[in-house]
């Protein structure tokens, strides 16, 4: 199993990873390491993939899997406790913790995963930033959970769909308003629609929140089918996970 390890100046106790699609047992069209239980894959295959993930990364606990809704809810994992997933995955698009050994995760297949950590290693969070949640304020809600100035935080942007493949309608552009930083993320195309730079929108929101230490490889999920799942490219497909925890 190969994973991406964030290249960012986080403290040593902050651990993080982003999964690729190889190393699992799921059959097409979900091959191989599909970690999403909601996309139609065989439940036993997903369970085995998650077991392999825990083993390969030596995770201290089962990741706190969320029922993501493209919204702005941030799960405060320390309040939820270990029983948070006893019956069903919590409905949220971000999670936050100050407690060691609690593994936070979001699932993606074109949307951007955003990992956030305090510079002193006291807390971490992960957010699922698709355009709907991003426009509604999921990053602002996630930053607020830290209850500290933005310059005490650093962020890592994971792989997501790139602007060359992310064509959207006028309603998406309108959702981000007329702030110059948002307008600059949209380029008109010959079909009367817009190419959207999701990473630029994410960076603009983080910078507005005072976070200037922003890192990430910014690889396009659509353009690398051997490495990444992409919902827009394949429609029926698996999900990758962005994970973060404290030692």
C-alpha positions as CSV (number, residue, x, y, z in Angstrom):
1,X,0.0,0.0,0.0
2,X,1.4,3.4,-1.0
3,X,0.2,6.6,0.6
4,X,1.2,10.3,0.3
5,X,2.7,11.8,3.4
6,X,2.2,15.5,3.7
7,X,5.3,17.6,3.2
8,X,4.7,20.4,5.7
9,X,6.4,21.8,8.8
10,X,4.1,20.2,11.3
11,X,5.3,19.1,14.7
12,X,6.6,15.6,15.0
13,X,3.6,14.4,17.0
14,X,1.2,15.4,14.1
15,X,0.8,12.3,11.9
16,X,-1.0,12.4,8.6
17,X,-1.5,10.5,5.3
18,X,-3.5,10.4,2.1
19,X,-4.3,7.1,0.6
20,X,-3.9,6.2,-3.1
21,X,-6.1,3.6,-4.9
22,X,-3.6,0.7,-4.9
23,X,-3.2,-2.1,-2.3
24,X,-6.8,-3.0,-1.6
25,X,-9.2,-5.9,-2.5
26,X,-12.1,-4.1,-4.1
27,X,-13.2,-5.3,-7.6
28,X,-13.9,-2.9,-10.5
29,X,-15.1,-0.2,-10.7
30,X,-13.9,0.3,-7.2
31,X,-10.4,-1.2,-7.5
32,X,-8.5,-1.4,-5.3
33,X,-8.3,0.5,-2.0
34,X,-11.8,1.9,-1.8
35,X,-12.4,3.1,1.7
36,X,-16.0,4.4,1.2
37,X,-18.9,2.3,2.5
38,X,-21.5,4.4,0.7
39,X,-20.6,3.9,-2.9
40,X,-22.0,0.5,-3.7
41,X,-18.9,-1.6,-3.1
42,X,-19.1,-4.9,-1.3
43,X,-19.1,-4.3,2.5
44,X,-16.6,-7.1,3.2
45,X,-14.2,-5.6,0.7
46,X,-14.4,-2.1,2.3
47,X,-13.9,-3.7,5.7
48,X,-10.8,-5.5,4.5
49,X,-9.5,-2.3,2.9
50,X,-10.0,-0.4,6.2
51,X,-8.2,-3.2,8.1
52,X,-5.3,-3.1,5.7
53,X,-5.1,0.7,6.1
54,X,-5.0,0.4,9.9
55,X,-2.3,-2.2,9.7
56,X,-0.2,-0.4,7.0
57,X,-0.2,2.9,8.9
58,X,-0.1,1.4,12.4
59,X,-3.0,3.5,13.3
60,X,-3.7,3.9,17.1
61,X,-7.4,3.5,16.5
62,X,-10.1,3.0,13.9
63,X,-10.5,6.3,11.9
64,X,-13.5,8.3,12.8
65,X,-15.4,7.9,9.5
66,X,-18.0,10.6,8.8
67,X,-21.2,10.6,6.9
68,X,-20.3,13.6,4.7
69,X,-23.0,15.9,3.4
70,X,-21.2,18.7,1.6
71,X,-22.1,20.9,4.6
72,X,-20.3,22.8,7.4
73,X,-20.7,20.7,10.5
74,X,-17.5,20.1,12.4
75,X,-17.4,17.1,14.7
76,X,-15.6,17.8,17.9
77,X,-14.3,14.3,18.3
78,X,-13.2,14.7,21.9
79,X,-16.8,15.5,22.9
80,X,-18.2,12.7,20.8
81,X,-16.0,10.1,22.4
82,X,-15.1,6.7,21.2
83,X,-18.8,5.7,21.0
84,X,-19.4,8.2,18.2
85,X,-19.7,5.5,15.6
86,X,-21.3,2.8,17.7
87,X,-24.5,2.9,15.6
88,X,-23.9,5.2,12.7
89,X,-21.2,7.5,11.3
90,X,-21.6,11.1,12.5
91,X,-23.0,13.5,10.0
92,X,-20.3,16.1,9.4
93,X,-17.8,17.3,6.9
94,X,-14.9,18.1,9.2
95,X,-13.5,16.8,12.5
96,X,-11.3,18.3,15.2
97,X,-9.4,16.9,18.1
98,X,-6.9,17.8,20.9
99,X,-6.6,14.2,22.0
100,X,-3.7,11.8,21.1
101,X,-4.7,8.6,19.4
102,X,-7.9,9.8,17.9
103,X,-7.7,9.4,14.1
104,X,-9.7,11.9,12.0
105,X,-10.6,11.2,8.4
106,X,-12.5,12.5,5.4
107,X,-13.2,10.6,2.2
108,X,-12.7,12.2,-1.2
109,X,-12.8,11.5,-5.0
110,X,-12.3,15.0,-6.5
111,X,-13.2,17.2,-3.5
112,X,-10.2,18.7,-1.7
113,X,-9.2,17.3,1.7
114,X,-7.7,20.0,4.0
115,X,-5.5,19.0,6.9
116,X,-5.0,21.6,9.6
117,X,-2.7,21.6,12.6
118,X,-1.6,24.0,15.3
119,X,2.1,24.9,15.0
120,X,2.6,23.7,18.6
121,X,1.0,20.3,17.9
122,X,-1.8,20.9,20.4
123,X,-4.7,20.1,18.0
124,X,-5.5,18.9,14.5
125,X,-8.5,18.9,12.2
126,X,-9.5,17.6,8.7
127,X,-12.1,19.1,6.4
128,X,-13.9,17.9,3.3
129,X,-13.9,20.9,0.9
130,X,-16.1,20.4,-2.1
131,X,-17.5,23.5,-3.7
132,X,-20.8,23.4,-1.8
133,X,-19.2,23.1,1.6
134,X,-16.5,25.5,0.8
135,X,-18.9,28.2,-0.3
136,X,-21.1,27.6,2.8
137,X,-18.1,28.0,5.2
138,X,-16.8,24.6,6.1
139,X,-13.2,25.9,6.4
140,X,-14.3,28.9,8.5
141,X,-16.1,26.6,10.9
142,X,-13.1,24.3,11.1
143,X,-10.7,27.1,11.8
144,X,-13.1,28.4,14.6
145,X,-12.8,25.0,16.4
146,X,-9.1,25.8,17.1
147,X,-10.0,29.0,19.0
148,X,-6.7,30.6,18.2
149,X,-5.3,33.1,15.6
150,X,-4.8,31.8,12.1
151,X,-1.1,32.5,12.2
152,X,-0.8,29.7,14.8
153,X,-2.0,27.2,12.3
154,X,-0.7,25.5,9.2
155,X,-2.6,23.6,6.4
156,X,-2.0,21.0,3.8
157,X,-4.1,20.7,0.7
158,X,-4.5,17.2,-0.6
159,X,-5.1,16.0,-4.2
160,X,-8.3,17.2,-5.8
161,X,-9.7,17.8,-9.3
162,X,-7.7,20.5,-11.1
163,X,-9.1,23.5,-13.0
164,X,-8.5,21.9,-16.4
165,X,-11.1,19.3,-15.6
166,X,-13.5,21.0,-13.2
167,X,-16.1,22.6,-15.4
168,X,-19.0,24.3,-13.6
169,X,-22.0,26.4,-14.3
170,X,-22.8,30.0,-13.4
171,X,-24.5,28.9,-10.2
172,X,-21.2,27.7,-8.7
173,X,-19.4,30.9,-9.6
174,X,-22.3,32.9,-8.1
175,X,-22.1,30.9,-4.8
176,X,-18.7,32.4,-4.1
177,X,-19.8,36.0,-4.6
178,X,-17.8,38.8,-6.1
179,X,-14.7,39.0,-3.9
180,X,-11.7,39.4,-6.2
181,X,-10.0,36.3,-4.7
182,X,-13.0,34.2,-5.6
183,X,-13.7,35.7,-9.0
184,X,-10.0,35.0,-10.0
185,X,-10.6,31.2,-9.5
186,X,-13.0,31.0,-12.4
187,X,-12.1,31.1,-16.1
188,X,-14.7,31.3,-18.8
189,X,-14.5,28.5,-21.4
190,X,-15.8,28.3,-25.0
191,X,-19.0,26.4,-23.9
192,X,-20.3,29.3,-21.9
193,X,-19.3,27.7,-18.6
194,X,-16.4,28.1,-16.2
195,X,-13.3,26.2,-15.3
196,X,-13.0,26.3,-11.5
197,X,-9.7,26.3,-9.6
198,X,-10.8,24.6,-6.3
199,X,-7.3,25.0,-4.8
200,X,-7.3,28.7,-5.3
201,X,-10.7,29.0,-3.6
202,X,-9.5,26.9,-0.7
203,X,-6.3,29.1,-0.4
204,X,-8.4,32.2,-0.4
205,X,-10.6,31.1,2.4
206,X,-7.6,30.0,4.5
207,X,-5.7,33.2,3.9
208,X,-8.9,35.2,4.9
209,X,-8.9,33.2,8.1
210,X,-5.3,34.2,8.8
211,X,-3.6,31.0,7.8
212,X,-0.6,31.8,5.6
213,X,1.4,28.6,6.0
214,X,-0.3,26.6,3.3
215,X,1.3,23.5,1.7
216,X,0.4,20.7,-0.6
217,X,1.3,18.9,-3.9
218,X,-2.0,20.0,-5.7
219,X,-2.1,16.9,-7.8
220,X,-5.2,16.4,-10.0
221,X,-7.4,13.4,-9.2
222,X,-9.0,13.4,-12.6
223,X,-5.8,13.4,-14.5
224,X,-4.1,10.5,-12.7
225,X,-6.4,7.4,-13.0
226,X,-3.7,5.0,-11.8
227,X,-3.2,6.9,-8.6
228,X,-6.6,8.4,-7.7
229,X,-10.3,7.8,-7.7
230,X,-12.3,10.6,-9.5
231,X,-16.1,10.8,-9.4
232,X,-16.3,13.3,-12.2
233,X,-14.1,11.1,-14.5
234,X,-15.6,7.7,-13.6
235,X,-18.9,8.4,-11.9
236,X,-19.1,5.0,-10.1
237,X,-15.8,4.7,-8.2
238,X,-14.1,4.4,-4.9
239,X,-13.0,6.9,-2.3
240,X,-9.6,7.9,-0.9
241,X,-9.0,9.0,2.7
242,X,-7.1,11.9,4.2
243,X,-6.2,11.1,7.8
244,X,-4.6,13.1,10.6
245,X,-3.9,12.2,14.3
246,X,-1.8,13.1,17.2
247,X,0.8,10.8,18.7
